């Protein structure tokens, strides 16, 4: 499981996605992801894969409240408002 970041990974960009926290919800909606200097670390629970169409069907095209912030469905995973 990973937290998808559109583009190259950096720990600083990862922390911005999680609003300065060391991690948060992964793009699968059930695992926890953690920003590290070498990439993302995550819990490894078996979860349903991310599906953009399913996300849009459940949440629509706008933002919704999640993980202490706002989320949106994107083509590369659930996006967090920065």
C-alpha positions in Angstrom: 0.0 0.0 0.0 1.2 3.5 -0.7 0.0 7.0 -0.5 0.0 8.1 -4.1 1.7 11.4 -4.8 1.4 12.6 -8.4 5.0 13.1 -9.4 8.3 12.2 -7.7 8.3 11.4 -4.0 9.9 13.6 -1.4 9.5 13.5 2.4 8.7 17.3 2.4 5.9 16.9 -0.2 4.6 13.8 1.7 4.3 15.8 4.9 2.5 18.7 3.1 -0.1 16.1 1.9 -0.6 15.2 5.5 -0.6 18.8 6.7 2.7 18.5 8.6 1.8 15.3 10.3 4.2 12.3 9.9 1.5 10.4 8.0 -2.2 9.6 7.7 -4.7 7.7 5.6 -3.4 5.9 2.6 -5.1 6.2 -0.8 -6.8 2.8 -0.3 -8.9 4.5 2.5 -8.1 1.9 5.2 -4.3 1.6 5.7 -2.1 4.2 7.5 0.8 5.6 5.6 3.9 7.3 7.1 6.4 9.7 5.5 10.0 8.6 5.8 13.2 9.9 4.2 13.4 6.8 2.0 9.7 6.6 0.8 6.4 5.7 2.3 5.9 3.1 4.9 2.4 1.7 5.6 0.4 -0.8 7.6 -0.4 -3.9 5.4 -4.1 -4.6 6.0 -5.9 -6.3 3.1 -8.1 -3.6 1.5 -10.0 -3.0 -1.6 -7.9 -1.4 -4.4 -8.5 2.3 -5.2 -11.0 2.8 -8.1 -11.5 6.3 -9.4 -15.0 5.7 -10.7 -16.1 4.1 -7.4 -14.6 7.0 -5.5 -16.6 9.5 -7.7 -19.8 7.4 -7.2 -19.4 7.5 -3.4 -18.1 11.0 -2.9 -18.8 13.0 -6.1 -16.4 15.5 -7.7 -16.2 17.9 -4.8 -14.3 17.9 -1.5 -15.4 16.0 1.6 -14.2 16.0 5.2 -11.6 13.3 5.9 -8.6 12.8 8.3 -8.9 16.2 9.7 -8.8 17.9 6.3 -10.6 17.8 3.0 -10.3 15.0 0.3 -11.1 14.7 -3.3 -11.1 11.8 -5.8 -8.3 12.1 -8.4 -6.9 10.0 -11.1 -3.9 9.0 -9.0 -5.7 8.3 -5.7 -7.6 10.2 -3.1 -6.1 13.7 -3.0 -5.8 15.7 0.2 -6.4 19.5 0.1 -3.2 21.3 1.1 
